[in-house]
């Protein structure tokens, strides 16, 4: 068997990052920046007011000034301001020529077209200079950054309408088994609902992929050949749940071999997830995940998610941190364990509490889980573990 770390290394060594495409800012949430992006202009683009008030020439308190105009957002004043004058101004509006301070409206009293200034107006008071936030040409988005709301807002402010983003990996999800039926369908004897097809597609989408195919494949060699061939043509990454063992009705491995997919490893020193399979054909990646729903979920997090991140140029492996286990976990002598845990942040560090019974068929153990506690193989009991974040 292959260790978890070695299996991840093998998967990532097969990744060839995808190309870039220009994406409108409004459609770029969750995408990964393909290369450094610079601001097209200064932010803010002009001197503007930080307050509602009056734009004035700096000076002492106690002055009475003539109000000679207004500057409001989107409508700059039509004239400059001089000594003895003030221009009413709104927050964010252009500071008129001649003004070097803004007096807050609450520090003034306006009477008959004049305003009494109750405070000293220091040069630069309540002003925002052009380029104070970002200068034209500054790099505002770094390559490999995953775009969130803040990044999109900065991009728009910096004058960008499009962002160069890595192409989203195309993913095909195949769930194998005669027993599988669609979500919500009535169950005949021996049938179960196809949880893996839905869960794996959702995980892939959350990891930034474009799920181009989702299908259920019966335990039939000819049908498996057709489904696998179609998935290989349609996708950059194929995920198959079930059918990768050596039973008489497990047809995925021979189908892959017949289509030129080279096996890179099979079986991992992991619980749950021992029968995980990985292979490649040219730049196509194929992950055979166990059929048990928790095993399928866990192995996606540990192997498929890093590959999908790497294909987009993002950091593939999330940072781990150590946590104290709320209760000791018996080690396995030959396999690392991925224990589903709830994580509580405490003054003395994070504490990880198992979410309940950890059977690989108990998908409900994923509910409320914030991480996988990776317990290394060995003797005795573990009281600490490294946390692998969930998607």
N, C-alpha and C positions, 0 to 999 in steps of 0.2 A: 504493500500500500504506500501511497504518497502522503507526506505530511501536508497539513493545511498551508503552511508557508511556501513549501515547494510547489504545491498545486497552483497557488496564486502566482508564483513567479512564472510558471510555465504558461498560464493563461495570458499574463501581461506581456510576455515575450513574443506572443503571436499577434499582438495588436498592431495595426498600422493605422495611425490617426486619419480620420476622414478629411475631405477637403472643406473649403470655406464657401459660404454663400452670404449675400447681403440680405438682411432681414429688417423689415420696417420696425422701428422702435416699439410701436404698439403691439407687435406680435412676438417680441423677443424675450418675454418673461421665461426664465428657466433655461434659456440657451447659454452656450459657453462662447465667450469672446475668442475669436480665432487669432487675432493679432492686436498689438497695442493700438489704441484709438486716441487721437488728439482732439482737443477742443477746436471747433471751427472759429470761435470768437471769444471775446472776454465775457465773463460772468461776474457781476452784471455787465450789460453792454454799455451802460451810461451811468453817470453819477445820479444817485436817487436818494430819496428821503427815507429814513428809517421810522419816521413818525408822521402822524397828521399834525399839521401846524402851519408855520410861516417860514418861508425861505427869506433870509436876511443877510446883510453884511454884518460880520461879527462886531460886537460892541457891548457896551455896558447895559446894566439893568436900568429901568426907569424911562426908556425912550418911548416916544409916541411916533409911530411910523404910518405912512399912508399906504393903504392896501391898493395895489395898482394892477392886480391880475390874479390868475389862478393857474396852477399846474396840477393836473390830476392824471391818474393812471391812463396811459394811452393818448393823452391830450396835453402836450407840453405847453408851457406859457409862451405867449407870442412875443414877449419882450424880456429884456434883461432887468435885473433889480439893481437900484443904486442906493447911495446913502439917503437915509430918511425914508426909505421905501420898504415894503414887504410884499411878497406874493404868497397867497394861500396855497398850500401844497398838501397832497395826499400821500400816504405811505406808498412807496414804490414809484412815485411819479418823478419825472426828470427834474433835477435841480436846475433852476434857470441860471443863465450866465450872470456873473456878478455876485451871486450868493455864495457864501462859504460857511454857512451855518443854518440849521433849522431849529426854531424854537417850538417846543411842544404847545399844542393848542391849550392845554391846561395851565400853561405858564403865561397865558396872555388874556387880555380882555379887549374885545372888539366893540368899538362905539362909532357910529356914524361914518363908516368907511375908513376908520383908522384903528390901529391896534396898539394897545399899551403892552410893552414887553416887561414882564416882572422879574426876569432873571438875566444874568450876564450870558451873552451868546458867545461861546468860545469858538475859535476857528475849527471847523471839522465836526462840530457838535451835530449828532443825529444824521450824519451823512454816510452814505455807502459809496465808495469809489469804484470806478469801472475796473473790472478784473480783480476785485477784492477777493472773490471766491476762487475763480479760475482764470488764468491768462490764456489767450489764444495760443495754440501750439502746445500747451501743457497736455501730457498724457492723462486722460481722465478714466480710461478703462484699460486694465492690463490684460494681456493674453491669458487665457485659461481661467478667467473669472466667470463664475456662473451668475447670470444677470438676475438680480432681484429688483423690487420696486425702487430702492434707493439708486441703484445703478442706472435704471431707466430714466429716472427723474434727472439725474446729472447729465445723462446723454442728451436729453431734450434741451436742458438749459444751455448746454455747450454747443447747440446748433446742429445736432445730428438728427437726420431723418431715418438713417439706416445704420445698422451695426454689422460688421463682418463677424459671422458666427460659424462655428463648426457645424457641418451637416449633422442632422440627427441620425443616429444609427437606426437602420431599419431592422425590426425584430419580427421573427415569426415564432409563434407559440403553438406547439403541438402537444396535446394531452392524449395519451394512449390508453386504451382499455375498453373492452366490450361492455363493461359495467357502467360507463359514464353516460349521463344524460344531462341535458341543458338545465340551467338554473330555473327553478320553479316548476319543472316538468314533474308529473306524477311518477312515482317510483314503482317499478315492477320488482318482483322478488330478485334479490341479488344486485340490484342497481344502486348507484350513488350519484349524487350531483357532482358535476365537473367543477370542483373548487379551484383546482390548479390552473385551469385555463384562464379563469377570471383573475385570480390572485397574481399569477405571473405576468399577465398583461398589464395589470395595474402597477405592479412593481417596475416593470420595464418603462412604462410611461412616466412614472415618478422619477426614474433615473435619467430622463431626458430622451428616451427612445421614441421612435415612431413605430407603433405596432401595426404592421402591414398585413398580417395574417394571423388568425387564431382559428384552430380547427381541432376537432376530436377525431382520433384515428382508431379504428377497430383493431383487434388483435388478429390481423391478417397480413401475410407477407406482401401480397400484391398491393393492397391498399396502403401499407406502410411505405413501400417503394415510391408510389405515386405522391404521397403526401410529403415525404422527405425531399424528393426531387423538386417539387414545387416550392418548398420552403427555401431550399438552397438557392434557387434562382431569384426568389423575391427579396431575400433579406441579407443583411450583413452578419447578423447573429441569429442562430436558430436555437431555441430552447425546446427541449423535449422532456416531458415528465413521464416517467415510467417506461417500461419496455427495454431498459438497457442492461438487464441482468442476463442470466444464462438459462432461463426456463424455456420450455418448449413453445411458449406463446410470446416470448420476448424477441421481436423482429427488428428492433431499431438498429442494433449494432451491425448485423449483416446487411441491412439496407444501406447504412452509411458506408460500410466498406465497399459495397458494390457500386456506390456513386463516387468513389475516389476520396472519401474523407479519411484522413490519416489519424489514427488514435494517438493521442499524446499522453494521456494517463487514464486509468480506470481504477477506481476505489481510492478513498482518502481516509486517513486516520482521523476520523471525525464521527461524533455522535451528536445529533442525527445527521446522516448524509454520507454514510460509508460508500454506497454504490455510485457516486458521482463519476461521470465520464466526460472527457473533453477531447475534441479533435478539431482538425482544420482541413480546409480545402482551399488552396491559394489564400486569399485574405478573408475567407469566410470562417467564422467561428461557430462551433457547435458544442453546446453544453447539454449533456444528458443528465437530467436531475432525477432524484428518486421520486417515486409515485406518492409516498406518504406526504400529506400536505405540509406538515411542519418541516420535514426534511427538504422538500422542494423550496419552501420559503427561506430557510436558513442557507441553503447552498446558493440560492440566488444572491442573497446579501453578501456572502463571502467570495463568490467567484464571478457571477454574472455582472453584478453592479460595478465592481472595479473595472471590468472590461468595457462596459458601456461608458463609464467616465473617461477612461483612457482613450477610447475612440474619438471622444469629443475634445481631447487635449486637456481635460481637467485632471487634477490630482487624483490618482486612482484609489489610493488607500487612505481611509479616514484616520485621523489621529486617534490613538487609543489612550485611555488613562486607567490607572489602577483603582479598584474599589474594594472596600471590605464587603464580604458576603454576610448577609444577615443571619445565615445559618450555614454551618460547614457542608460542603458538597463532597461526597466520596469520589476520589479519583478513579479513573479506569486505567488499567495497566498498559493498554496498547492504543488508546485513542484519546484525542482532545475532545472536550465536550463544549457545546454551545448551549448554554443554559439561558432560557428566556427570563429576563429580570425586569423588575420595576426599579428605577434609580431614584433615590432620595438624596438630595443635597443637604449635608449637615455641616456644622462648623468644623468638625474634624475630618471632613472629606466625604465623598459619595459612599452610600451604602446600597448594595444591590440585593434585592429580595426576589427569589424565584416566584414566578407568577402562578405556581401550582404544579400539578402533576406534569411531568416533562415527556410523556410518551409522544413518539413522532406522529401519531395519528390524532393527537389532541390539538387541533388548530386553534381552539379557544385559548390555549396557553399563550398565543401571540397577543391577545387582547390586553391592553395596558402595559405591554412590554415596551421599554424604552431603549433596550440594548440587549446584546448577547454577551453574557459573561463567559469568556473563553477560559476554561479550566484545563490546564495542561495534563497530559497523561502522567501517571506516576503512582506512588503508593500513598496510603493514608487518606487524609481529608484536606481539601483546600479551604482556606479561610479568606483568601483574596483572589482576585482574578482581573484580567484586563477586559475592558468593556469595548465591544465593537458596536458602533452606533447603528441603529436600524434606519432604513430609509424613511 
